[in-house]
């Protein structure tokens, strides 16, 4: 509702993972390059991990939009599934049909193997992306490991990308998943943005939305945004979106410390998880 007022074409701080809004900080670029490297070099497994709201899904969607027709992709984002559900979903994503009377694990794997061999013969690469992988059960993870056994004498027929929160790393360290863990040779862990990157991130999103228009963030406002967001893009979006709404209602284009503090109060300080070691000191700044 405030976009036109600020001279923007659209809301620059939506929470949805839109590939064109991906801010390529050094680490986000490195993560994307790891994915591309793993696929091109057919490493079998690639793992991207990071905390909530750091942009993992946006990177995933950006990768999908950047791949050409030589790559067949399957995306799984609902990971509260059984091993049979996994196979059925993979076949569906690849457009593989199977007789309704033969829904067994063996038949699913045979059908997938036939597809992958045909895909390989056509000079194509098959990629399976699994988002929110930290929610996978041990049984499903073992099934995923078994899928990596689908290969020719020289290379893997399917490249598997696991994207998940830090607890995924802990799960993979369990003895029962040792075989899977040792197969993942390409890994990258996303970290929060630095103070400078937070400023660049905000400017990037404004530019993509055809801005910044009449908007101006003061240095004090940017400092508070960093302190409360802790450099996490999703929190930055939530805070900036509310700040712009407040500025709109106050008929101003200047986002200063006062407006950002009001935005924090509106959202609720409990939204900003108490992961900061100096949380009490930061919280006290709202009253100064």
N, C-alpha and C positions, 0 to 999 in steps of 0.2 A: 504493500500500500504506500510505501514511502519512496519507491524507486524513482518515479517521475519527478517528485519534489526535488531530489538531489541530482537530477539530470542523468540518472542511470537507466539502462534499458531493461534491467531485471534485478532481482534481489541477489546481491553478490555473496550472501552469507547463508545460503540454504545448507541444511545438514546432510542432504542426499549426496552420495558419492558420484559427482559428475566429472568425467575424465577431462573435459576442457578446462576445468578449474584446478587441475592438479598443479600444485606449486612444486617445481623441481628444485628443492634445496639440494645441497650436495648429497645428503644421505638418501633422499628420495630418488635422485638420479642414479645413485649407486645401486639401490634396491632394484630399480627397473632394469638396469644393465645386468644385474645378476640373473634376473628372470630371462632376459633375452639371451644371455650367454648360455645358461643352462639348457634352453630350448635348442639353440643353434648347434651347440656342441653335443647335444643328446646325452646329458649327464644322468638322466633317469629320474633323479629327485632334486628339487630345489625347495628350500624352506625360507619363508619370510616371516619374522616374528616381530611383535611390538605391542605396546599397551593399547588400551581402548582409545579410539579416536585419533590415532596417529596417521591415518590415511592409507592403511593397508588395502582396504576394499577399493579405494579410488585408484591405487596403483594397479590393482588387479583388473579393474574395468578399463583403465588406460592401456594396459597391455593388450587386452582383447580387441580394442578398437584399432590398435596399431598393427596387428598381425594381418598378413595378406592371405590370399586364397590357397597358398601352399600349406597352410596350417589348419588342421581340423581341431576344433576346440570343444571341450565339454566343461561346464561350470556347475559346481555343486555348492550351494550356500546353506542348504538345510542339512545340518550334520547330525541331527538327532535321529539317526536311521540305523537299520540293521545292515549286516553285510549283504543280504539279499537285496534289500532296498537300494543299497549303494550300486550294485551291479545293474539293477533295473534302471536306475536313474542315469547311469553312464550310457547305457544302450540308448535310452531315450534321447539324451543330449546329442549323441552322434547320429541319431536318426536310424538306428538299427532296429528292424522289426523282428519279432520272434513269435512263434506260434503260442497262443494263449494257453495251450494244453501242455507246454513244455517249459514251464517256469521253474527250472531247477538251477542251482548254482553252476553245475557242469555245462548245461546248455547255454547259459548266459556267457560264461567264459569262452566257450567254443565259438559262439557267435561274435563276441568281441575280438577274439584272436583272428577269425576270418576277415573281419573288417579291417583290422590293423595290418594284416598282411597285404590286402588289396590296396590299402592306403600307402603302404611302404612301396609297393610295386609301381604306384603312380607317382612316386617321388615326393610324397607329402609327409608331413610330420603331424603326429597326433599329440595333443596336449590336454591333460586333465587338471583343472584348477579346483582346489577344494578350499573354500573360505571358511572361517570359523572352525578350523581344524582341531582346536583345543577341545571341542565338544564330542569328538569321535570316541567311540568306545574302543577298548583294546582289541576286541574281535574285528571291528571294522578296519582298524589300523593294520591288523595282520592281513586282512584281505587286500588292502591297498599294497602291502609289501608283495603279496603274491602276484598282483597285477604287473609289477615291475619285472616279473619273470618271463613275461611275454616279450620275446626278443628273437632276433635272427642270430646267426653265428657271430656277427660283428657289432650289432648295436641294438639298443632298446627300441621296442616298437611304440612305446608310449612314454611321454615325459610327464611326470607328476609334480605339481606345484602345491605345496602345503602352506597355507597362510593362516596364522593364528596368534593368539595372545601368549604372553611369556610362559604361562603354565603348560603350554604345549611342549616347551623345552624340558620341563620337569618330568612330564609324562614319558617323553621319549627316552629319558635316562633310566627308566625302570628296566630291570633285568628281562622282563617278558618281551620288551620291545627293542632289545639290543640289536637284533638283526636289521630292523627297519632303521634305527638310528645310525648305524654304521654305513648304510647305503646313501645317506643324505650328505653329499660332499660339497654342495653349494648352499651356503646359508648367509642370511643377512638379518641383523636386528635393528629395527628402527628406533630412534630416540626422539625426544621432544625437540622442538625448534629452539634455537638460541634467541636472545633478545633482538638481535639484528634481523634474524630470519622472520621473527614475528612481524616486524614492521614491513619487511619485504613481502611476506605472505598477504598481509592486509592490502597492500598496494597492488599486488598481483591480481587479487580477486576483484578489486575495484576496476582495474583496467579491463579485465575480461568482461565485466558488466558494462563496458563502454564508459567508464568513469576516469578519474574520480569525480568529475563534475564539480559541484560546488563544495564537496566535502573536504574537511581538513581535520586530521587527528593531531592533537597537540602531543608533544613529547611526554608530558605528564600522563596523558590518557594512555599512550602506548605502553608506558612503564607499568601502569596498573593492569592493563590487559595481559601483559606478560606474566606479572606476579600471580594473578588469579587463574590464568589458563595453564600456567606452567609450561607453555610452549606446545600445548596439545591442540591441534587444528580444530577438532570438534568443539572444544570449549571456546576457542577464539571466535568461531562462527556464532555460537550461541550468544556470547557477550557482545560482539559487534552488532549483531542483528537487533538485540534489545536496545543497545546504545543509539542506533540509527532511528529506531522507532521513537525513543524518548526525545531525541533531537527534533524529529519531525513534529511531535506534539508541541514542542517549545518554539517551533518556527526558527530554528537555528541550523546552520550548516557546520558549526564548529563543535567537534567532539572533544571535550576537555575532561579533566579529572572528575569533575562533579557529575557529569553525565554518565561516565563509566561507573562511578560509585553507585549511582541510582540504578544502573543496569544490574549491578551485582546484587543489590537489595531486591530488585524485582524478581530476578531469577531465583534468589535464595542462596545464601553462602554455603549451604550444605550440598548444593549442586557441584561445587568445586571441592572435590574429595580432599580430605585432610592428609595429603601425601607430602606436603611441604614441611620441612624441618622447622621453618620459622613461621608456621601457620598463625600462631597467636599474634606475632608482631605484624604480619600482613593484614590480618583481620582487623587489628586495631586501627590501621590506616583508614578504614572506612569512616571512622568517626573524626578524622582530622582534616 
